Amino acid sequence: MFRYLRLIFPFIVFLCVSAAADQPDSSKTRQRGIHLKRLAYVGVAAAGVHWVGYRYFERTWWQGQNTGRFRVVYDWSGDTLLNMDQSGHFMAGILFTQTARDLYHWIGFSPRTAMLLGSLSSIAELLYIEFRDGRSDQWGFSIPDATADVLGALIPLIHAYIPASQAVRFKFSYFPSSLYRDRKARQVSGRPFVHAVIDDYEGITFWMVLNPKPFLMGPASELWPNWLGVAVGIGAQGLHGFNHKSRGPDRRYPNLPDAQREILLSLDFDVAHLLRDCEALRKFMPYLRLSRFPTPALRIYPTRTFYLLYFG
């Protein structure tokens, strides 16, 4: 997910151009419900940030790494980041689809058409990046990553066409791990570290949240609050740094133990219900719903630990 934060550029565009979304449109260049001026604004702005973003990542991610051939990798084992990167790809697909959907809707497409176009745009963009990775000697076209990209991009579409599926949502939380907080001391002493917060997968937790209210009956359904859900989180501890194998005989630091997955249980609250009357946050609500705010949590694997407030 973090390596795909360049995908948030269109969201920045959306925030900029949607400031006038609620103003009357006096333009006569509207045809079949599509605001042609808005389409032009979004097209030019998106092309600009796309070009700037990819120029940057050409230098930082792909420069000097082109192998001249296309390489496919099947890294299902997760020996490097314990599949946390696939979870990040999944969340990136959700985020990009929501962003593209909002842009299409602002242009004038119907909600369902905007959602379909947003999902297709997300899949196309993410797979394009994977294909670029496929010619890199450091990355390669990852089948697990591509699968997570597509699945994540389809989640908002499924939610739109099957409303009952909205009982299950996906979120993430983050708090800097020692790999990042103590990176300078760790680097000097030869211990695992990460240079940038965008590589700090040990500090992130991905959550699947279920709202049980639609499945309850009788008094239980009446008593259960609309805003309360049950969350299962996955994380990792003991990673050996970014893009280094963290477990198995080829791990980066043979003297250190294998990294381990974490599984957590918690309650979760839905800001869409708690803040439903806050008009100022209406446009931001789909994005706020992707972030999990601190609540008590219980880690059940690999050890049992209770957190009064779990941040990441």
Disulfide bonds with the S-S distance in Angstrom:
none
